[in-house]
Amino acid sequence: AGEYRVVAVNSVDMVSGVFNIIVEVSPDVPELNVTSIGQRTATYTWILGFNGNAIITTLTLNCTDRASEPHTESEVTALAGDPSSNTEDDLYPGTQYFCQLYAINAIGTSGPSSTVNLMVALEIQTEL
């Protein structure tokens, strides 16, 4: 990125122009944290990194209860640069999840955030 001056000279005249070039790239990896875990829900917060000089349009939260198969994937509209949060529901009690967050802009997708491990509590059965 930077400001560039171009000068063209010939026997008749000289012309110059200044151009500001901004390089756009995929966003940096976001930071993901779990703030609360319920019996079927988990609330996440995140902090976005550098947006790559392009507006972050979407965040994708990918949670899996296995090493390779996604259980749930959520898209969350991003407020670029602002810490935000999301609550996932329909999680299974007594299940361990591995979650990662990706930031997406017009150029591409960030790498995954650090994996956050969470264990959803078992539901307590009460007798009447």
N, C-alpha and C positions, 0 to 999 in steps of 0.2 A: 504494500500500500504506500501511497505517497503522491506528491504533486510532481508532474512532469511537464517540461516546456519543450515544444517542438518548434524548430525554426527551419523554414524553407527559403532558400535564396537562389535566385537566377539572375540573368542579365537585365531583366525588366523590373523586378520588385523583390521585396522581402516580406514574408508573412510568418507570423508566429502565433502560437496558441498555448494555453495552459490547460492541462488535463489532470483531474484528480482521479486516481485509480484506487479502488478499494477491492481487495482480494477477499472473496467469500469462501468459506470452508465449512465442513460439518462442525456441529457444536462440540464443545468439550463434554466429558463424562459428567453427569449430574451426581450429586451426593444424596443418597437415600437413607432414611431413618424410619424406624417403627416407633410410634408414640403411644399406642395402646393396642391391646389384644383382648378381644372378647371371646365368647363361646363360638361364634360364627363370623366374627368380623375382625378386621385389623385396620388401624388408621396409620397412614404413612405421611411423612413430610419430606420435602426435598428442597435442595438448593441447587439452582442451575449454575453451571460454569459459564465460560465465554460462549456467546451465541454464534461465533464464527462470522460475525458481521452480517448475519442474515437473521431475520425474526424466527424464533423457535415457535413453530405452529402446533406441535403435538408432542405429548409425552406418552410413551407406551410403558405400562407397568406389566411385567410378565412374572407370574408366580407359578411355581410348579411344585408338586409334591413328590416328584421323581427327578432323577438326574437329567432326563431329556425331554419329557412330555409336558407341555404347558397345561396347567389346570385352568387358569383364567388369564385373559389378557384384556387390559382396559386402556382405552385412549382417553387422555385428559387434555383439554385445551389449556395451553400454557399461558401464563402471564409472564412474559420474558423477564428474567432477572429477579422476579419476586419469589420468596419462599412460599410454597403452597402445600396443600394437603389433599388427601383422598382417602375415603373409607371403602374397603373391599368387603363385600358380604358374600354369603353363600359359601363360606369356607367350611370345611368338615371338622367337627370336634375331634380332638385327639390326634390331629394330623400336623406333621412338620412341613412347613413350606419354605421354599428358597425363592426369593424375589429379587428382581433386577429392574432398573429403570433406564429407558433410552430417551434421549432428546432428539427431535427431528426438526430440521429446517429445510428450506428449498434446495439446498445443496446435497444434504444427505442425513444420515443417522449417526449419532454419537456411538461410541463403544458403550458396553453395559456398565452400570454403576457397580460398585462392590456388592456382592450378594449379601442380602439380609436374610438371616435364618429366623423363623418364628415358629412357635409351637402353639397351636390353637387348643385352648383348654377343653377338657371333657365336660359334657353337660352333666349337671348333678340331678339325679332322679330323686324326687321327694314323694313320700307316701302320704296319702290323705287320710 
